[in-house]
Amino acid sequence: MMPVDADRISVARGFLQRLMGVHGPLGRGGVVWFPGCRVVHTLWTRRPLWLVFMAKDGRVLSQRLSRSGRVFWCWDADSVLEIDPQSLPAAMSVGVREAYIMACRELCLRFNARGVYSRPSGMAMLEALIAAPLVLLLGLMLLQITLLAYGRLVVGYAAAEATRAAASAQISASAIDGGLSRGLTPLLGLSARDGVPGSETIASAAMRTRFHYLRGKAEGWIDWTLLSPTTATLEDWGKGTGRVVSPALWHSEAIPAPRSGVSGMEPLTGLAVGRSSGQTFLDAGVIRLEVSVGLPLHVPLAGPILARTVAWWRGCSLSGAMSLGSLRLKTPFAHGAVTATRDSAGFNECRLLLGPSMLGVSEKMPARLPVRVVSVAQSQTVFSSQTLPAR
């Protein structure tokens, strides 16, 4: 066993020194002693460390090789020795480790005899004050994600309700709006002040939902698009005066040929695919509705952070039309593919994420995360070009 001088061991005295440990300036020698300590963490360490928990008289109570992202403790310990194997001048071995442990034991007896290092008063409170904002932010972020998950379930249900309403009402725009508004009632109309549901509560919730639904469509955070059927579907599979009947009602009739010609055969069913619509006869009566709803990110701290993170991830510019106090910065909204036009889907998504300050709007509105859901249903009624919503 090679001898090691106890004076070569770095002692973490101040708060910053104890916070950095072997990864700070004291860790150049590869060994740091923490007097008055019983808990250490390796949340930001890049490599494993050898931890030695020692009693007040220098006895070794526990020693282990740490891993990153863990918390280690020994409630009977009075000090902790951190050894970085890769920072030692010589190759780490059992003998070198034991030599440092013996030197640290001598250091413990020396300082405890002088009474210099007792357990620092207020250190746990100070560390708790530093960790409290991180714990609070983590809790708020978890709350915001939970609200987003709940909103995503409501939007999925609302899209299914809107598609069901369209399937039974000739795929009209009013039926889709009504079904979507009813489906979004748990998200837009219900309130904790309503109490036990009753006839008056349901009526007031329906009125609030309708108001917020129309406002959301006007502000751009509620929208829907009918993906199928389209006018090309009518051109290929229309019957009579441009009318298409659900294939479920045509089961007894012969399958017609597409008017625009055949572009191929569908592998599973063997039916002809129309050249204009790209759909088969069975697909002609299938309703595919895409619903987009901007879920609010109104949880303090967590909402703005999540909005800015998602905006950065999706390539939105953070430098467009921002305000600096009373100074309005009129810079162009330009970044990547989202800068084509102010009416594009990418621009609207970035506008919802970054809030109205991006456009210089004075009204304060919460940032919103756009959620898109596609719902599918089989049409049960006759529809025509007059009833299909304009795309």
C-alpha positions in Angstrom: 0.0 0.0 0.0 1.5 3.3 -1.1 1.4 6.2 1.5 -0.7 9.2 0.8 -0.4 12.5 2.7 -3.6 13.7 4.2 -2.8 17.3 3.2 -3.1 16.4 -0.4 -6.8 15.7 0.0 -9.0 18.6 -1.0 -11.6 19.7 1.6 -14.9 21.1 0.4 -15.5 24.0 2.8 -17.9 26.5 1.0 -21.2 25.9 -0.6 -20.0 26.1 -4.2 -17.2 23.7 -3.4 -19.6 21.2 -1.9 -21.9 21.6 -4.9 -19.3 21.0 -7.5 -17.4 18.3 -5.7 -14.8 16.5 -7.8 -16.1 18.2 -10.9 -15.0 21.6 -9.6 -11.6 23.2 -9.0 -11.1 21.0 -5.9 -11.3 17.9 -8.1 -8.0 18.4 -9.8 -6.3 15.9 -7.5 -9.1 13.4 -7.9 -10.1 13.3 -4.2 -12.5 15.5 -2.2 -13.6 15.2 1.4 -17.0 16.5 2.5 -17.1 17.0 6.3 -20.5 17.2 7.9 -22.2 15.3 5.1 -24.3 12.2 4.9 -26.1 12.5 1.5 -24.5 13.0 -1.9 -25.9 12.9 -5.4 -24.4 12.1 -8.8 -27.1 13.8 -10.9 -24.7 15.6 -13.2 -21.6 13.4 -13.1 -20.1 12.1 -16.3 -18.3 9.1 -14.9 -18.5 6.8 -11.9 -17.1 7.9 -8.5 -15.9 5.9 -5.5 -17.9 7.1 -2.5 -16.7 6.4 1.1 -19.0 7.2 4.0 -17.1 7.6 7.3 -18.1 8.1 10.9 -16.9 10.9 13.2 -14.0 8.8 14.4 -12.9 7.9 10.9 -14.4 4.5 10.7 -15.5 3.4 7.2 -19.3 2.8 7.4 -20.0 2.2 3.7 -18.2 2.4 0.4 -19.5 1.9 -3.1 -19.0 2.8 -6.8 -21.6 5.3 -7.8 -23.5 5.6 -11.1 -24.7 8.8 -12.7 -28.2 10.1 -11.8 -28.4 8.6 -8.4 -28.6 9.7 -4.7 -26.5 7.9 -2.1 -26.7 8.3 1.7 -25.7 6.8 5.0 -27.5 8.3 8.0 -24.8 7.3 10.5 -22.1 9.0 8.5 -20.4 12.2 9.5 -18.3 12.8 6.3 -18.0 11.5 2.7 -15.0 11.0 0.6 -15.3 11.2 -3.2 -12.6 9.6 -5.3 -12.5 10.0 -9.1 -10.6 7.0 -10.5 -9.8 8.7 -13.8 -8.3 11.9 -12.2 -5.7 10.1 -10.0 -2.1 10.3 -11.1 -1.7 6.6 -11.0 -4.0 3.8 -12.1 -6.8 3.1 -9.6 -6.2 0.0 -7.6 -7.3 -1.4 -4.2 -4.1 -0.3 -2.6 -4.4 3.3 -3.8 -8.0 3.5 -2.7 -7.2 2.1 0.8 -4.3 4.6 1.1 -6.6 7.5 0.4 -9.2 6.1 2.9 -6.5 5.9 5.6 -5.3 9.4 4.9 -8.9 10.7 5.0 -9.3 8.9 8.4 -6.3 10.8 9.7 -7.9 14.0 8.3 -11.2 13.3 10.1 -9.4 12.8 13.5 -7.4 15.9 13.0 -10.3 18.2 12.2 -12.7 16.7 14.7 -10.1 17.1 17.5 -9.9 20.8 16.7 -13.7 21.0 16.5 -13.4 22.9 13.2 -15.9 21.0 11.2 -19.2 20.2 12.8 -22.3 19.6 10.9 -23.0 22.9 9.0 -26.2 24.6 10.3 -28.6 25.7 7.6 -26.9 23.7 4.8 -29.9 21.4 4.4 -32.3 24.4 4.3 -30.1 26.2 1.7 -30.0 23.1 -0.5 -33.8 22.7 -0.1 -34.3 26.3 -1.2 -32.2 25.6 -4.3 -34.0 22.4 -5.1 -37.5 23.7 -4.4 -37.8 25.6 -7.7 -36.7 22.6 -9.7 -39.2 20.4 -7.9 -41.9 23.0 -8.3 -41.2 23.3 -12.1 -41.2 19.5 -12.4 -44.6 19.4 -10.7 -46.1 22.1 -12.9 -44.7 20.4 -16.0 -46.4 17.2 -14.9 -49.7 19.0 -14.3 -49.5 20.7 -17.8 -48.8 17.3 -19.5 -51.7 15.7 -17.6 -54.0 18.5 -18.8 -52.8 18.0 -22.4 -53.4 14.3 -22.2 -56.9 14.9 -21.0 -57.5 17.5 -23.7 -56.2 15.0 -26.3 -58.8 12.4 -25.2 -61.6 15.0 -25.4 -60.5 16.1 -28.9 -60.5 12.5 -30.0 -64.0 12.0 -28.7 -65.2 15.3 -30.3 -63.8 14.2 -33.7 -65.7 10.9 -33.5 -68.9 12.8 -32.5 -68.4 15.2 -35.4 -67.9 12.4 -37.9 -70.9 10.5 -36.6 -73.0 13.6 -37.0 -71.7 14.1 -40.6 -72.5 10.4 -41.4 -76.1 10.9 -40.5 -76.7 14.3 -42.0 -75.4 14.3 -45.6 -71.9 15.4 -44.6 -73.0 19.0 -44.1 -70.8 21.7 -42.5 -73.5 22.6 -40.0 -73.7 18.9 -38.8 -69.9 18.8 -38.4 -69.9 22.0 -36.4 -72.7 20.8 -34.2 -71.1 17.4 -33.5 -67.7 19.0 -32.8 -69.2 21.6 -30.5 -71.0 18.9 -28.5 -67.9 16.8 -28.3 -65.8 19.7 -27.0 -68.3 20.4 -24.1 -66.0 18.8 -21.4 -63.2 21.0 -22.6 -65.0 24.3 -23.3 -68.3 24.3 -21.5 -68.0 22.5 -18.1 -66.9 24.4 -15.0 -66.2 23.4 -11.4 -68.8 25.9 -10.3 -71.6 24.1 -12.1 -71.9 21.5 -9.3 -74.2 18.5 -9.8 -75.2 18.2 -13.5 -78.9 19.1 -14.2 -81.0 20.6 -17.0 -79.9 24.1 -16.2 -76.3 23.1 -16.0 -76.4 21.3 -19.3 -78.0 24.2 -21.0 -75.5 26.7 -19.7 -72.6 24.4 -20.6 -74.0 24.1 -24.1 -74.2 27.9 -24.4 -70.7 28.4 -23.1 -69.4 25.7 -25.4 -71.0 27.2 -28.5 -69.6 30.6 -27.6 -66.1 29.3 -27.1 -66.3 27.2 -30.2 -67.3 30.1 -32.4 -64.5 32.2 -30.8 -62.0 29.4 -31.3 -62.9 29.2 -35.0 -62.6 32.9 -35.4 -59.2 33.0 -33.6 -57.9 30.0 -35.5 -57.3 27.5 -32.7 -60.3 25.3 -33.7 -60.6 24.0 -37.2 -61.6 20.9 -39.2 -61.0 19.7 -42.7 -63.0 17.1 -44.6 -60.4 14.8 -46.2 -62.8 12.4 -47.8 -65.1 12.3 -49.7 -64.3 15.2 -52.1 -65.7 16.6 -55.4 -63.3 14.2 -57.2 -65.1 11.3 -55.4 -68.4 12.6 -56.9 -66.9 12.8 -60.3 -65.8 9.2 -60.2 -68.6 7.5 -58.3 -71.5 10.0 -58.5 -75.0 8.6 -59.3 -77.7 10.4 -61.0 -77.4 14.2 -60.6 -74.1 14.2 -58.8 -75.3 12.2 -55.8 -73.3 9.5 -54.1 -75.0 6.9 -51.9 -73.2 5.0 -49.1 -71.8 1.7 -50.4 -73.5 0.0 -47.4 -76.8 0.8 -49.2 -75.5 -0.3 -52.6 -74.7 -3.9 -51.6 -77.4 -5.3 -53.9 -76.3 -3.3 -57.0 -73.6 -3.9 -59.5 -70.3 -2.0 -58.8 -70.0 0.8 -61.3 -66.7 1.8 -63.1 -65.1 5.2 -62.3 -66.0 7.9 -64.8 -62.4 9.2 -64.9 -61.0 5.8 -65.8 -59.1 3.1 -63.9 -55.7 4.0 -62.5 -55.2 0.6 -60.9 -56.7 -2.2 -58.8 -56.9 -2.2 -55.0 -54.8 -5.1 -53.8 -57.1 -6.3 -50.9 -60.5 -6.0 -52.5 -59.6 -6.1 -56.2 -61.8 -3.1 -56.9 -60.9 -0.4 -59.5 -59.3 2.8 -58.3 -60.6 6.0 -59.9 -58.0 8.1 -61.7 -59.5 11.4 -60.5 -60.2 10.6 -56.9 -57.7 7.8 -56.2 -60.5 6.0 -54.4 -62.3 2.7 -54.8 -66.1 2.3 -54.8 -66.0 1.2 -51.2 -63.9 4.3 -50.2 -66.4 6.6 -51.8 -68.7 6.6 -48.8 -66.0 6.6 -46.1 -65.8 9.9 -44.2 -62.4 11.0 -43.1 -62.5 14.2 -40.9 -59.4 15.9 -39.6 -60.0 18.0 -36.4 -57.4 20.5 -35.1 -57.8 22.1 -31.6 -55.3 24.2 -29.9 -55.0 23.1 -26.3 -54.2 25.9 -23.8 -50.8 25.9 -22.1 -51.9 28.1 -19.2 -50.0 26.4 -16.3 -47.6 29.0 -14.9 -43.9 28.5 -15.8 -44.5 25.1 -17.4 -46.9 26.4 -20.1 -44.6 29.1 -21.6 -41.5 26.8 -21.4 -43.3 24.0 -23.1 -44.7 26.3 -25.8 -41.3 27.8 -26.6 -39.7 24.4 -26.6 -42.2 23.0 -29.1 -42.0 26.1 -31.2 -38.2 25.8 -31.4 -38.5 22.0 -32.2 -41.0 22.7 -35.0 -38.8 25.5 -36.5 -40.8 28.6 -35.5 -39.0 31.9 -35.3 -38.8 33.5 -31.9 -37.7 36.9 -33.3 -40.9 38.0 -35.1 -42.9 41.0 -33.9 -41.8 40.7 -30.3 -42.2 43.4 -27.7 -39.4 44.8 -25.5 -41.3 46.8 -22.9 -43.0 49.7 -24.7 -40.8 49.2 -27.8 -42.4 47.1 -30.6 -39.9 45.2 -32.6 -41.3 44.8 -36.1 -39.1 42.1 -37.6 -40.3 39.7 -40.3 -41.6 36.3 -39.4 -39.0 34.3 -41.1 -37.6 30.9 -40.3 -37.5 27.7 -42.4 -40.6 26.3 -44.1 -43.1 28.1 -41.9 -42.6 31.4 -43.5 -44.5 30.9 -46.8 -47.6 32.9 -46.1 -49.4 34.2 -43.1 -52.4 31.9 -43.9 -50.3 28.7 -44.1 -50.8 25.9 -41.6 -47.3 26.2 -40.3 -47.6 30.0 -39.6 -50.9 29.4 -37.7 -49.3 26.7 -35.6 -46.4 28.9 -34.7 -48.8 31.8 -34.0 -50.7 29.6 -31.5 -47.5 28.4 -29.9 -45.8 31.8 -29.6 -48.9 33.7 -28.6 -50.3 37.0 -30.0 -47.1 38.9 -29.2 -45.7 37.4 -32.4 -48.3 39.4 -34.4 -48.2 42.5 -32.3 -51.7 41.8 -30.7 -52.2 43.7 -27.5 -54.7 41.2 -26.0 -53.2 38.6 -23.8 -54.0 35.1 -24.8 -52.5 31.8 -23.6 -50.2 29.9 -25.9 -51.8 26.8 -27.4 -50.5 23.5 -28.6 -52.3 22.3 -31.8 -53.5 18.7 -31.6 -54.8 17.0 -34.7 -57.0 14.0 -34.8 -58.4 12.1 -37.9 -61.7 10.3 -37.4 -63.2 7.8 -39.8 -66.9 6.7 -40.2 -69.1 5.2 -42.9 -71.7 7.5 -44.4 -75.3 6.5 -43.8 -77.0 9.1 -46.0 -77.1 10.4 -49.5 -74.7 13.3 -50.2 -74.0 15.5 -53.1 -71.8 18.4 -54.2 -74.2 20.8 -52.7 -73.9 19.3 -49.2 -70.1 18.8 -49.2 -68.2 21.5 -47.3 -65.9 23.6 -49.4 -62.2 22.7 -48.8 
